[in-house]
Amino acid sequence: MSITQTVEVPASRRLILDVPCEVPAGPVVLTFTPATAEQDKVPVFGCAKGQFSMMDDYDESLEDFEDYM
């Protein structure tokens, strides 16, 4: 049986885990995997606001393509 649970490790470094009743009593193996910054990131709508700008003439014809128009 395998159970995955994400927990926040407090500054005291002490964890108290509530184990489901289906898990039999006896020895268990705990594996600790630190979360990476990428796992913690959640995209937020509008988070890049103000980081990009467009020129006022963005929709004007380019001189390089005048021969084709």
N, C-alpha and C positions, 0 to 999 in steps of 0.2 A: 504494500500500500504506500502511496506517495501523497503527501500533502504539501502544497506550496502556499506560503503566507508571507506577505510583505509587512514588515514591522519597522518602526522608527526606533533606533537604539538611543536610549536616553544617556545623558552625561554620566549617570551612575554606572552605566554599562551592565545593568541588571535587567533581565527580561523575565516576565512571567507569562507563560503560554497556557492558554486554555485549549486542551486537546479534546477533540470530539469523542463521544462515547464509543464509537465504532472502533477506535484504536485500542488494541489490547494493551494491558499494562505490561511493563517490562522495558528492557533496554531499547533505546532509539538512537539513531544517528542524525545529528543536526549538521547541515551544511550552510555556511554563511557566504553569501556572494554580495559584495558591495555594489550598490547601484551606481551606474555611471551617470554623468551629467546629461547624456543624450536620452537616457531612460526617463529622467526627471522632467525634461522639457516637454511642454504642452504648447502647441501652436495657438496663438491668440490672434483673432481677427483684428487687423489694423495695427499690428505691432511694428510694421515697417513704415508707418506714416511719417512723412517728412524726410525720409532717407533717399528718395528719388525725386528728380525734377525733370520736366520736359521743357524744351525751348518753345517759345511762342510760335515759331514757324515750323513746327514738327510735321505738319501736313502739306507744306509747300513742295513743289516739284524740285527734284535734285538736278543740278546742272549736268551731272554725268549722264543722265538719261534723256536729255533734250533731243538727241538724235533718234530716239525710239518713239517719241510722242508726236 
